[in-house]
Amino acid sequence: MGIRRLLVLGLALWTLVLPGAAQAPVTTRPFLGVTLTDLTVAVPRPARMVVAQVDLAAPGIRVTVSPPGGTREAVRETTLDFLTRTGAQLAVNAHFFLPFPSDELDAWIIGLAASEGRAYSAFETPEQDFALVADAPALRFDRRQRARIVRRRPGGDGQRVRERGDVWNAVAGSAQILTAGVVTIPVYRDAAHPAGALRPGPDGRYDNARSWYDLVTSRTVAGLSKNRRTLTLVTVDGTVGVAGLTPAEIAARLARDFGVWDALNLDGGGSTTMAWRDPATGRPALLNTPTGGPRGRAVASSLAVFARPAPIP
């Protein structure tokens, strides 16, 4: 059975899945060094996951991030349009951004961002500090495509990192949800957690009894294996409060089933998008079902992967 037919089958299974029913994963290798797994889960609630694992050492693999532009830091476009414009084979949405919600195309990126050697957004303390931690760790790629999770180096302009190596491409999310194979969800500052990384609020909506990280919705996650050779990109399709997974649930499954060691929670909800260039047709298409519109939401940044065609069996 061909790659295209297998993935279409996976999509069909998702549309037919009933609450309480899981489906066997469908795994394909559409490009050299790229493995795609499409699966539905029933526990703790219905959700569809698309997991792309990229061997960063495979011939032809290259990663890039949306460039700066516009009157702020970036110009919004859908992940599908970014993939189409760059000629990449795979892409997911990346940074949280402001203003949101808004129809404005010019946006501020939240957290460290770099594209092809140009850093254009710094580590920061975000306005949404009830959900995004201050100086959130970033996923950094150097010019040789070597990846690692990096943290802010004190002082300077907020664009320097503690770890060695150049910052060629970089994306940041809300927090590191998997650290050395252990689920690490940030907590809120209160009497029992004076050093909590999150501020309760706004309007009393979020605290340690009702964490933003407990929300069930669509999610995008990026992670690395222990040896940092395998990049894992994940989308989880869901419906707010009904279907989908929390960051902790995703992190635990990635560590258990996919060998992910460290992972970041990227922008989710209506932003969650994974696109690819269908190897059977050469045409850009969506791999997940975004809730932000039929082509996905226009986002401030995306992370794209370039890869060579898969070997013919």
C-alpha positions as CSV (number, residue, x, y, z in Angstrom):
1,M,0.0,0.0,0.0
2,G,1.4,3.4,-1.0
3,I,2.3,6.2,1.4
4,R,-0.5,8.5,0.2
5,R,-3.1,5.7,0.6
6,L,-1.9,4.8,4.1
7,L,-2.2,8.4,5.3
8,V,-5.6,8.8,3.7
9,L,-6.6,5.7,5.6
10,G,-5.3,7.3,8.8
11,L,-7.4,10.4,8.2
12,A,-10.4,8.3,7.5
13,L,-9.9,6.3,10.7
14,W,-9.9,9.6,12.7
15,T,-13.1,10.8,11.2
16,L,-14.8,7.5,12.1
17,V,-13.4,7.1,15.6
18,L,-16.0,6.9,18.3
19,P,-15.5,8.0,21.9
20,G,-13.7,5.2,23.8
21,A,-12.3,3.6,20.6
22,A,-8.6,3.8,19.6
23,Q,-7.0,2.9,16.3
24,A,-3.7,1.3,15.5
25,P,-1.0,3.7,14.4
26,V,-0.3,4.2,10.7
27,T,3.5,4.7,10.2
28,T,5.1,5.8,6.9
29,R,8.5,7.1,5.8
30,P,7.6,9.7,3.2
31,F,11.0,11.4,3.0
32,L,14.6,10.3,3.6
33,G,15.1,10.6,7.4
34,V,11.5,11.4,8.2
35,T,9.0,9.0,9.9
36,L,5.3,9.9,10.2
37,T,3.0,8.2,12.7
38,D,-0.7,9.0,12.6
39,L,-2.7,7.6,15.5
40,T,-5.9,8.1,17.5
41,V,-6.2,7.6,21.2
42,A,-9.2,7.0,23.4
43,V,-7.6,7.5,26.8
44,P,-8.0,9.8,28.7
45,R,-10.2,11.2,25.9
46,P,-10.5,11.0,22.1
47,A,-7.6,12.7,20.3
48,R,-5.7,12.4,17.0
49,M,-1.9,12.7,17.0
50,V,0.4,13.2,14.1
51,V,4.0,12.6,15.1
52,A,6.9,13.4,12.7
53,Q,10.3,12.2,13.7
54,V,13.3,13.7,11.8
55,D,16.8,12.2,11.8
56,L,18.8,15.4,11.8
57,A,21.9,13.6,10.6
58,A,20.2,12.1,7.5
59,P,21.5,13.4,4.1
60,G,19.6,16.4,2.9
61,I,17.9,17.3,6.2
62,R,17.7,21.0,6.8
63,V,15.6,23.1,9.2
64,T,14.5,26.7,8.9
65,V,12.2,29.1,10.8
66,S,10.0,31.9,9.5
67,P,12.1,35.1,8.9
68,P,11.5,38.5,10.4
69,G,9.4,41.1,8.6
70,G,6.8,43.8,8.7
71,T,6.5,46.7,11.1
72,R,6.9,44.6,14.3
73,E,8.9,41.4,14.2
74,A,7.1,39.1,11.8
75,V,4.3,38.9,9.2
76,R,1.7,36.3,9.8
77,E,1.0,33.6,7.3
78,T,-0.4,30.1,7.5
79,T,2.0,27.2,8.1
80,L,0.7,25.7,4.8
81,D,1.6,28.9,2.9
82,F,5.1,29.0,4.5
83,L,5.8,25.5,3.4
84,T,4.5,26.3,-0.1
85,R,6.6,29.4,-0.3
86,T,9.8,27.9,0.9
87,G,9.5,24.5,-0.9
88,A,9.9,22.6,2.4
89,Q,8.7,19.1,2.8
90,L,7.2,19.4,6.4
91,A,6.3,22.2,8.7
92,V,4.5,23.0,12.0
93,N,3.4,26.3,13.6
94,A,5.8,27.6,16.2
95,H,5.8,30.7,18.5
96,F,3.0,32.3,20.5
97,F,2.5,35.9,19.3
98,L,0.8,39.2,19.9
99,P,-1.5,40.9,19.3
100,F,-4.0,38.1,19.7
101,P,-6.8,37.8,18.9
102,S,-6.4,40.2,16.0
103,D,-6.8,40.4,12.3
104,E,-3.5,42.4,12.0
105,L,-0.8,40.7,10.0
106,D,2.2,42.3,11.6
107,A,3.0,40.5,14.9
108,W,5.3,40.4,17.9
109,I,7.0,37.0,18.4
110,I,7.1,35.8,22.1
111,G,10.4,34.4,23.1
112,L,13.7,33.7,21.3
113,A,13.4,33.5,17.5
114,A,16.1,33.2,14.9
115,S,16.0,32.5,11.2
116,E,19.1,31.5,9.1
117,G,21.5,33.2,11.5
118,R,19.5,36.3,12.3
119,A,18.0,36.5,15.8
120,Y,15.0,38.8,15.7
121,S,13.1,38.2,19.0
122,A,14.7,37.9,22.5
123,F,14.0,35.9,25.6
124,E,11.4,37.9,27.6
125,T,8.8,38.1,30.3
126,P,5.6,37.7,28.4
127,E,2.3,39.5,29.0
128,Q,0.6,36.1,29.3
129,D,2.6,35.1,32.3
130,F,-0.3,33.0,33.5
131,A,0.6,30.5,30.7
132,L,4.0,31.4,29.3
133,V,7.0,31.3,31.7
134,A,9.6,34.1,31.7
135,D,12.6,33.4,29.5
136,A,11.1,30.2,28.3
137,P,13.7,27.7,26.9
138,A,14.1,27.6,23.2
139,L,14.8,24.9,20.6
140,R,18.0,26.0,18.9
141,F,19.6,24.7,15.7
142,D,23.1,25.7,14.7
143,R,24.2,26.1,11.1
144,R,25.2,22.3,11.0
145,Q,21.6,21.4,12.0
146,R,22.6,20.3,15.5
147,A,19.8,20.9,17.9
148,R,19.4,21.4,21.6
149,I,17.2,23.1,24.2
150,V,18.9,26.4,25.2
151,R,18.3,28.9,28.0
152,R,18.9,32.6,28.3
153,R,22.3,33.9,29.3
154,P,22.0,36.7,31.9
155,G,22.6,40.2,30.7
156,G,23.0,41.6,27.3
157,D,20.2,42.0,24.8
158,G,18.3,38.8,25.7
159,Q,19.4,37.0,22.6
160,R,22.4,35.2,24.0
161,V,22.2,31.6,25.3
162,R,24.2,29.8,28.0
163,E,25.0,26.8,25.8
164,R,27.9,26.7,23.3
165,G,27.2,27.0,19.6
166,D,25.7,29.5,17.3
167,V,22.0,30.3,17.2
168,W,21.1,29.7,13.5
169,N,17.4,28.9,13.8
170,A,15.4,29.0,17.0
171,V,11.8,28.7,18.3
172,A,10.4,29.1,21.8
173,G,7.1,28.1,23.3
174,S,5.3,28.5,26.6
175,A,7.5,26.1,28.7
176,Q,9.6,23.0,28.7
177,I,7.1,20.2,29.4
178,L,9.6,17.3,29.2
179,T,13.0,17.5,30.8
180,A,15.4,14.6,30.8
181,G,12.5,12.2,30.2
182,V,10.5,13.6,33.1
183,V,7.2,15.6,32.7
184,T,7.8,19.1,33.9
185,I,4.7,21.3,34.0
186,P,5.2,24.8,35.5
187,V,3.2,25.8,38.6
188,Y,1.7,29.0,39.8
189,R,3.2,31.2,42.6
190,D,1.2,30.9,45.8
191,A,1.9,30.3,49.5
192,A,2.9,26.6,48.9
193,H,4.9,27.5,45.7
194,P,6.7,30.8,46.3
195,A,9.0,30.1,43.4
196,G,6.3,29.1,40.9
197,A,7.1,30.1,37.3
198,L,3.5,31.3,36.5
199,R,1.4,34.2,37.9
200,P,-2.2,33.3,38.8
201,G,-4.8,35.0,36.7
202,P,-6.1,36.7,34.7
203,D,-9.3,37.5,36.5
204,G,-8.8,34.5,38.8
205,R,-9.1,32.0,36.0
206,Y,-5.9,30.1,36.4
207,D,-4.0,28.9,39.5
208,N,-2.7,25.6,40.8
209,A,-6.2,24.2,41.2
210,R,-7.1,25.2,37.6
211,S,-4.0,25.4,35.6
212,W,-3.8,26.7,32.0
213,Y,-1.8,23.5,31.4
214,D,-4.9,21.4,32.3
215,L,-6.9,22.8,29.4
216,V,-7.9,20.2,26.8
217,T,-7.5,21.5,23.3
218,S,-5.3,21.1,20.1
219,R,-1.6,21.2,20.8
220,T,1.7,21.5,19.0
221,V,4.9,20.2,20.6
222,A,8.5,20.0,19.5
223,G,11.1,17.7,21.2
224,L,14.5,16.0,21.0
225,S,15.8,12.5,21.7
226,K,18.4,12.0,24.4
227,N,21.2,12.1,21.9
228,R,19.6,15.2,20.2
229,R,19.8,13.5,16.9
230,T,16.0,13.0,16.4
231,L,13.7,16.0,16.2
232,T,10.1,15.1,17.0
233,L,7.2,17.4,15.9
234,V,3.7,16.7,17.1
235,T,0.2,18.0,16.5
236,V,-2.7,16.9,18.6
237,D,-6.2,17.6,17.2
238,G,-9.0,18.2,19.7
239,T,-12.0,20.3,20.6
240,V,-11.7,22.7,23.6
241,G,-12.8,20.9,26.7
242,V,-14.1,17.8,24.9
243,A,-11.3,16.1,22.9
244,G,-7.5,16.5,22.8
245,L,-4.7,16.2,25.3
246,T,-3.0,18.3,27.9
247,P,0.7,19.1,27.6
248,A,1.5,16.7,30.5
249,E,-0.4,13.9,28.7
250,I,1.4,14.6,25.5
251,A,4.8,14.7,27.2
252,A,4.2,11.4,29.0
253,R,3.2,9.6,25.7
254,L,6.2,11.1,23.8
255,A,8.6,9.9,26.4
256,R,7.1,6.4,26.7
257,D,6.3,5.7,23.0
258,F,8.6,7.9,20.9
259,G,11.9,8.2,22.8
260,V,11.6,12.0,23.4
261,W,13.9,13.3,26.1
262,D,13.2,17.0,26.1
263,A,10.1,18.9,24.7
264,L,8.6,22.3,24.4
265,N,5.0,23.3,24.3
266,L,4.5,25.5,21.2
267,D,1.4,27.6,20.3
268,G,-1.7,25.5,20.1
269,G,-5.5,25.7,19.9
270,G,-6.5,27.2,16.5
271,S,-2.8,27.7,15.6
272,T,-2.0,24.0,15.7
273,T,-1.0,23.0,12.1
274,M,1.2,20.4,10.5
275,A,1.7,20.6,6.7
276,W,3.6,18.5,4.2
277,R,4.4,18.3,0.6
278,D,2.6,15.1,-0.5
279,P,5.3,12.9,-2.0
280,A,2.8,11.3,-4.3
281,T,1.7,14.5,-5.9
282,G,4.3,17.1,-4.9
283,R,1.5,19.4,-3.7
284,P,1.4,21.1,-0.3
285,A,-1.4,19.7,2.0
286,L,-2.4,19.6,5.7
287,L,-1.7,16.5,7.7
288,N,-3.8,17.5,10.7
289,T,-7.3,19.2,10.9
290,P,-6.7,22.7,12.2
291,T,-9.6,24.4,14.1
292,G,-8.3,27.8,13.0
293,G,-9.7,27.5,9.5
294,P,-9.6,25.2,6.5
295,R,-6.0,26.2,5.7
296,G,-5.0,26.8,9.3
297,R,-4.6,30.1,11.2
298,A,-2.2,32.7,10.0
299,V,0.6,32.5,12.6
300,A,3.7,34.6,13.3
301,S,6.2,31.8,12.8
302,S,6.5,28.2,11.6
303,L,9.3,25.6,11.7
304,A,10.0,23.8,8.4
305,V,12.0,20.8,7.5
306,F,13.6,20.2,4.1
307,A,14.2,16.5,3.2
308,R,15.1,14.4,0.1
309,P,12.7,11.9,-1.4
310,A,12.4,8.6,0.3
311,P,14.4,5.7,-1.4
312,I,12.2,3.6,-3.7
313,P,11.7,0.1,-2.1
